[in-house]
Amino acid sequence: MTPSFDLRRSQALWNRERLDLASDEILAQILDLGELEAWREIYRRAAAPTDEGAALRRRIVRLCCTVPVAFPHLFLAAMAHLGEVVDPYPEVPTHDVAA
């Protein structure tokens, strides 16, 4: 089993003073800019058979469908694997700023 990764060390938090996983903004930042180890840690926490794990899964699904993050379909597939109900072909926002 892989040891847990200290999310406070994630490169995604370059502009943050502390980790607050209760913040959707910080969670989205980790999903968007995090390294593989950070994503694995988020998955490990989301896979927990607890209320906190279930809440984290639901937040990840919601963020991937409303906020432009890197690889949204990857995260949605991972959450579906953990039992979340996910639209198989969701429309996801992009980083496209030209509109």
C-alpha angles and dihedrals in degrees: 000000000000115000115244119268119233101240090199086073094054116128086224090073095060091126098040130090094206144007116257109170089183087072114090089204093058093043090051090048091054091048090049103040106015126120124242092265091055091049090050090052092050089050091048090053093044090051092059111117091231137102088256091054092049092048091050091050091052092048092050091051091048093047093048089055097045109028127054105247132161114270098359092171090055092054092044091051090049091051091047088053087055091054105267116140106245132176104246092220106030124173105239128191119250133211088247106134097176106099 
